[in-house]
Amino acid sequence: MKKWLLALMFAFTGFAHAAIVEGKDYTVLPKPQQVATPGKVEVIEFFSYHCVHCFHLEPVLAPWAKKLPADVSFRREQIVWGAQMEPLARLFATINATKTLEKLHAPALKAMVEQKINLGDEAAVAKWLATQPGVNVAAFMQTYKSFGINAQVGRASKMTRDYAIQGTPTIVVAGKYATMAAEPARLLQVVDELIIKARGK
């Protein structure tokens, strides 16, 4: 009985940490991108606030990101596939600029996916912010309409094109390796393996 349990444990461990396969678990970007922090393995989650899969990933991704080693940098980027998505990039850029990511990112995902609040609408954003504790709505909206945020929206659009993002969430490692669709736990296993792979280059 003990030998059977031991064999089962080894089998399960092997499955849980199955080797990643190009074309199945990840792809290589046609044009590798320069990383923002040289000397570190850069990890970027390309997401969208209206994406249900991003919403389900966030409860797993957030604690994972907090435990990353010092040689790994992590950040998120709101994708822009067209003009209709620019307001979401504006919202995310403002959240970053006002340093309210920890406070507002997960609630914004929930607002759009579960509560069906259209955070692509400026008036809806202001109304939603008023329900969030500890947020200066006037200051947030002033930043939201600023020239600097306009530039960030343009940057988000360019990054979406440059990284050839076709779906969300897509996690890109080292400006080169892009994950393919998977359930959250497996997706992060793939990312962990890609980080190791990137270190070896």
C-alpha positions as CSV (number, residue, x, y, z in Angstrom):
1,M,0.0,0.0,0.0
2,K,2.8,2.4,0.9
3,K,4.6,1.6,-2.4
4,W,1.4,2.3,-4.3
5,L,0.9,5.7,-2.6
6,L,4.5,6.6,-3.2
7,A,4.2,5.7,-6.9
8,L,1.0,7.8,-7.1
9,M,2.7,10.8,-5.5
10,F,5.6,10.6,-7.9
11,A,3.2,10.3,-10.8
12,F,1.1,13.3,-9.7
13,T,4.3,15.4,-9.1
14,G,5.4,14.6,-12.6
15,F,2.1,15.7,-14.0
16,A,1.9,18.8,-12.0
17,H,5.4,19.9,-13.2
18,A,5.1,18.6,-16.7
19,A,7.7,20.0,-19.1
20,I,6.5,22.9,-21.1
21,V,6.3,22.6,-24.9
22,E,6.6,25.3,-27.5
23,G,3.4,25.6,-29.5
24,K,1.4,24.0,-26.7
25,D,2.2,26.0,-23.6
26,Y,4.0,29.0,-25.1
27,T,5.1,30.6,-28.3
28,V,8.2,32.7,-29.2
29,L,7.4,36.2,-30.2
30,P,8.1,36.9,-33.9
31,K,10.0,40.0,-32.9
32,P,11.5,39.8,-29.4
33,Q,11.0,43.1,-27.4
34,Q,13.6,45.0,-25.3
35,V,13.0,44.6,-21.6
36,A,12.5,47.7,-19.4
37,T,14.8,46.5,-16.6
38,P,18.1,45.0,-18.0
39,G,19.6,42.4,-15.8
40,K,16.2,41.1,-14.6
41,V,13.8,38.6,-16.1
42,E,10.8,40.7,-17.1
43,V,7.3,39.3,-16.8
44,I,4.4,41.2,-18.2
45,E,0.7,40.2,-17.9
46,F,-1.3,41.6,-20.8
47,F,-4.8,41.7,-19.6
48,S,-8.1,43.6,-20.0
49,Y,-10.6,44.7,-17.4
50,H,-13.5,43.2,-19.4
51,C,-11.7,39.8,-19.6
52,V,-13.4,37.0,-17.5
53,H,-10.3,34.9,-17.7
54,C,-8.2,37.7,-16.3
55,F,-10.7,38.1,-13.5
56,H,-10.3,34.4,-12.6
57,L,-6.5,34.6,-12.9
58,E,-6.1,37.6,-10.6
59,P,-6.7,35.8,-7.2
60,V,-3.9,33.4,-8.1
61,L,-1.6,35.9,-9.9
62,A,-1.5,38.5,-7.2
63,P,0.0,36.4,-4.4
64,W,2.3,34.7,-6.9
65,A,3.7,38.0,-8.0
66,K,4.4,39.1,-4.5
67,K,6.7,36.0,-4.0
68,L,8.8,36.5,-7.1
69,P,12.6,36.4,-6.5
70,A,14.6,39.6,-6.7
71,D,15.9,38.9,-10.3
72,V,12.3,38.9,-11.7
73,S,10.3,42.1,-12.4
74,F,6.6,41.9,-12.9
75,R,4.0,44.4,-14.2
76,R,0.6,44.4,-15.9
77,E,-0.4,46.1,-19.2
78,Q,-4.0,46.8,-20.4
79,I,-4.2,45.8,-24.0
80,V,-5.7,48.0,-26.7
81,W,-7.0,46.3,-29.8
82,G,-8.9,49.4,-31.0
83,A,-10.3,52.8,-30.1
84,Q,-13.1,51.2,-28.1
85,M,-10.5,49.8,-25.6
86,E,-8.6,53.0,-25.1
87,P,-10.7,54.1,-22.1
88,L,-9.7,50.9,-20.3
89,A,-6.1,51.7,-21.0
90,R,-6.7,55.2,-19.7
91,L,-8.2,53.8,-16.5
92,F,-5.3,51.4,-15.9
93,A,-2.7,54.2,-16.6
94,T,-4.5,56.4,-14.1
95,I,-4.5,53.7,-11.5
96,N,-0.8,53.3,-12.0
97,A,-0.1,57.0,-11.9
98,T,-2.1,57.5,-8.7
99,K,-0.4,54.5,-7.1
100,T,-3.8,52.9,-6.4
101,L,-3.0,49.5,-8.1
102,E,-3.3,47.5,-4.9
103,K,-6.5,49.2,-4.0
104,L,-8.3,49.4,-7.3
105,H,-7.1,46.8,-9.8
106,A,-8.9,43.7,-8.5
107,P,-12.1,45.7,-7.7
108,A,-12.0,47.1,-11.3
109,L,-11.9,43.6,-12.7
110,K,-14.8,42.6,-10.5
111,A,-16.8,45.7,-11.4
112,M,-16.6,45.0,-15.1
113,V,-16.9,41.2,-15.1
114,E,-19.3,40.5,-12.2
115,Q,-21.1,43.8,-11.7
116,K,-21.3,44.7,-15.4
117,I,-20.2,48.3,-14.8
118,N,-18.9,49.8,-17.9
119,L,-15.6,51.3,-16.8
120,G,-14.9,52.3,-20.4
121,D,-17.3,55.2,-19.7
122,E,-15.9,58.2,-17.9
123,A,-19.1,59.0,-16.0
124,A,-19.3,55.3,-14.9
125,V,-15.7,55.4,-13.7
126,A,-16.3,58.5,-11.5
127,K,-19.5,57.0,-10.1
128,W,-17.7,53.7,-9.3
129,L,-14.7,55.4,-7.7
130,A,-17.1,57.1,-5.3
131,T,-17.9,53.6,-3.9
132,Q,-14.3,52.7,-3.3
133,P,-13.0,53.5,0.1
134,G,-10.0,55.9,0.5
135,V,-10.0,57.2,-3.1
136,N,-9.9,60.9,-3.9
137,V,-12.3,60.9,-6.8
138,A,-11.6,64.5,-7.9
139,A,-7.8,64.0,-8.0
140,F,-8.1,60.7,-9.7
141,M,-10.3,62.1,-12.5
142,Q,-8.0,65.1,-12.9
143,T,-5.2,62.7,-13.6
144,Y,-7.5,60.5,-15.8
145,K,-8.0,63.5,-18.2
146,S,-4.3,64.6,-18.2
147,F,-2.0,64.8,-21.2
148,G,0.4,62.4,-19.5
149,I,-2.3,59.7,-19.5
150,N,-3.0,60.3,-23.2
151,A,0.6,59.4,-23.8
152,Q,0.3,56.2,-21.8
153,V,-2.8,55.2,-23.8
154,G,-0.8,55.5,-27.0
155,R,2.0,53.5,-25.4
156,A,-0.4,50.7,-24.5
157,S,-1.7,50.6,-28.0
158,K,1.8,50.3,-29.4
159,M,2.8,47.6,-26.9
160,T,-0.3,45.5,-27.9
161,R,0.9,45.6,-31.5
162,D,4.6,45.2,-30.8
163,Y,4.0,42.1,-28.6
164,A,1.4,40.7,-31.1
165,I,-1.1,40.1,-28.3
166,Q,-4.0,38.1,-29.7
167,G,-5.8,37.1,-26.5
168,T,-6.0,37.8,-22.7
169,P,-4.5,37.0,-20.4
170,T,-1.2,36.6,-22.1
171,I,2.0,36.6,-20.0
172,V,5.2,37.5,-21.8
173,V,8.5,36.5,-20.2
174,A,11.9,38.2,-21.1
175,G,10.3,40.0,-24.0
176,K,10.3,36.8,-25.9
177,Y,8.2,33.9,-24.6
178,A,4.4,34.3,-24.6
179,T,2.0,32.0,-22.8
180,M,-0.9,30.2,-24.5
181,A,-4.3,29.7,-22.9
182,A,-4.4,27.5,-19.8
183,E,-6.2,27.4,-16.5
184,P,-4.7,29.7,-13.8
185,A,-2.5,27.2,-11.9
186,R,-1.1,25.7,-15.0
187,L,-0.5,29.1,-16.6
188,L,1.7,30.1,-13.7
189,Q,3.6,26.8,-13.8
190,V,4.4,27.6,-17.4
191,V,5.5,31.1,-16.5
192,D,7.7,29.7,-13.7
193,E,9.3,27.4,-16.2
194,L,9.8,30.2,-18.7
195,I,11.5,32.3,-16.1
196,I,14.0,29.4,-15.6
197,K,14.4,29.1,-19.3
198,A,15.0,32.9,-19.7
199,R,17.7,32.7,-16.9
200,G,19.5,30.1,-18.9
201,K,19.9,32.2,-22.0
